[in-house]
Amino acid sequence: MDDMLKRLGEAAPPAALSQIDDAILAAWSAEQRERAANSRILSAAALVALGLGFAGGSLSSAPAQASPSLSPFATTALAPSDLLDPR
């Protein structure tokens, strides 16, 4: 094994090794561009959703009404005894 490592250390490095930096930097810059584009798309989608929500809320003609609260101690139509006993 020592002989193999010695021969590997004496061998010339591959020619493609000098070009690996360019490939890594190109891939990194492409990832940065994609990340920036995704951020812009997400921001635009959030603004559209906010605008649609505002428009939908402002076009409503009926005023908002609170529903009666569901208390665990109040008798409601959803009690098991009411569900099982049809009256």
N, C-alpha and C positions, 0 to 999 in steps of 0.2 A: 504494500500500500504506500509505503514511503517513496518507492521508485515511481509509482504512478503520479503521486502528488508532485514530485520533483519534475517529471516530464511535463505535467500540466503547467507548472510555474515557468518552465523554459519556453513553452509554446507561445507563439504570437497570438494576441487577442483577435477574435473574429472581426472582420471589417464592418459588419453590421452594428457592432457595439458602439461605434462612434456616432451612429445616427439615432440611437435610442433616445437621447435627450430631446431631439426634435419631435419625435413621435409622442413622447410623454407630454411635452408642453403643448403640442397641437391638440391632444385629447383633453388636456386640462382646460384649455381655452374654449374648446367646444362645449365642455360641460358647464363652464361659467356662462356661456351665451345661452344655453338651454335653461339654466337656472333663472337667468334674468327674464327670459321670455315667459317661463312658467309663472314667475312672480307677477308679470304684467297681466297675463291672462287671468290669474286668480283675482287680482285687484279689479279688473274689469268685470268679472263675474260677480264679485261682491257688490260693486256699484250698481249693476243691473238689478240684482236681487233687492238691494235697498230701495232703488227707485220703484220697482214693481210693488214692493210691500207698502211703500208710502202712497203710491197711486191707488192701490187696492183698498187701503184703509181710508183714504180721503173720499173715495167714491161711494162708500157705504152710506145708505140713506137712514137706516135704523140706528138709533142710539144703542150703545152697549149696555147690557143689563147683566148684573151679577146673578149667577145661578145660586139656588139655595145651597148652603153648605151641607156636606155629608158628615154628620157627626156619628161616631160609633154608638152613642147613647140614644139617638133619636130613632123613632120608629119610621121606617121608610118602606116603600113598596118593594124594595130589594131584599127584605128580610127573608131568611129561609122559610119561615112559617108561611109567609105570603106567597112565595114561589111554589110551595108544595101543595097548598090548599087553595084551589081555584074557587073563588066566590062570585 
